[in-house]
Amino acid sequence: MKAKLFMMILAAAVMAVPASAQQQATTAGSVKAVQPGLLEVTGPRVNDAVAAGIQKITARPDKSRRAIEVKSPWGNINFAWPKDVKPVAFTIETSKGGGATISAPGFTESNKADYKAAVDAVVTKAIKDAQAQKAAKTSKP
């Protein structure tokens, strides 16, 4: 009887290990937003940046040619705000585990459309430029 009980407990413990491993894999690629509501507006685009290998995007709300700074494994990229996009400040920082943190100190419920448009435009250009940079660096003979 004791042997049977021991075997049932052992079997349950063995079956529980894969479940905890799955939980770790799921949380490794999470996106954390510092401001409430920001994740709902920007989450999918942040995941796209992570998948593209981008390490960090820093967007400053100015009109300079270097207002946006992107760090990737293939080098740094700087560019101005895309035309017709309102400049807003935000930072996306990725982690080695596949997760990311986005921070936008000026984000509010009333300007979430501006942030959505800005993050979408900036991440799109950052991915395009990083992919071009990667292709140029990896295609050298």
N, C-alpha and C positions, 0 to 999 in steps of 0.2 A: 504494500500500500504506500509506504513512504517513498519507495523507488518510483512508483507511478506518478506521485505528486511532484517529485523532484524533476522528472522528465517533462511534465506539463509546464512547470515553471521555466525550465531551461528552453523549451520550445517557444514559449511566449517571449522570452528575452531575445532569442535569436531573431524572431519575426519582427520585433520592435526596432532593431538596429537599422534596417533599411528605411523605415519611416523617419527616423531622426536624421539620417543622412539626406533624405529628400528635403526635409525642412531647411537644412543648412544650405543646400543648393538653391532653393527658392529665395532665401533671404540674401544671398550673396550678390544678386543683381538688382538690389532695390534702389529706388531713387528717393532721396530725402529732400524735402523743401523746408527751408528755414522759416518762411512766412506762410501762415495759414492760407489755403486756397491756391497757392502758387503751383502745387503739383498737378492739380486738375487742369490748369491752363497750359502747362509746359511739359508734363510728364512724358508723353510719347516722343517729343522731339529730343528730350534729354537722352532717352534710350537710344535714339538714332545716333546721337553723337558718341555715346559709349560704344555702340556696335561698330562705328567707323574708326575707332582707335583714338579719338580725340581725348587728350588728357585734361585740358582746361580751356575754357573760353572766358575772357574778361571783356565785358562791354561797358564802355564809359559813355555817358550821355553828352558827348560833344561832337562837333562837326569836323574834327581833324581827320586826316587820311589814315591815321593809326588808332582810331577810336576803338576798334575791335582787335583784340590779341588772341590768337589761337595757338595752343601748344599741342604738338602731336609728336609721335615717335620719329617723324621724318623732318622735324624742324619747326620753327616758329613762323607764323603767318600773321600779317597785319593788314587790315583794310578799313575803309571808311564805311559808314552806315549805308546800306542799300537805299536807292532812291525811293522816296515816298514812304519811308519807315521812320516813325518817331523814335529818336534816340532815348533809350532808357537804360539805367544801370542794372546789370546783373552779372553773376558769375556762376558758371557751371564747372564743377571740379569732379573728375572721375577718380575712382579708386582701382587698385589692381584686381580686386575681387569682382569687378564688373558693376559695382554700384556707382552712385553719383550723388552729389549734393548741389542743389541750386539755391542761390541766395539773390534776392532782389529787394534791397532795403526800401525802395520807394513803392513797392507793390501794394495796391489797395484794391478793394472790390470795384471801385469806380474806374480804375485804369487797367483792368485786366485785359481788355481788348488790345490795348497798346502793347502790353507785355507778350500776349499771344502772337501778335503780328511780328514783333521784334525778335522773339526767340525763334520763330519759324524761319524768318528771313536770314538771320545770322547763322543758325545751325545749318540751313541748306547751303549757304555759301561756304561755311567752314568745312563741311563734308566734301563739297566739290573741290575746293582748293587743296585739302589734305589728300584726297585721292590723286589729284594731279601731281602733287609733290611726291607722293609715294611712288607713283608710276615713273616719274623722272629719276628718282634715286635708285629704284630697283631694276630699271631697264639698262643701266650703264654696263657696257661690256667689261 
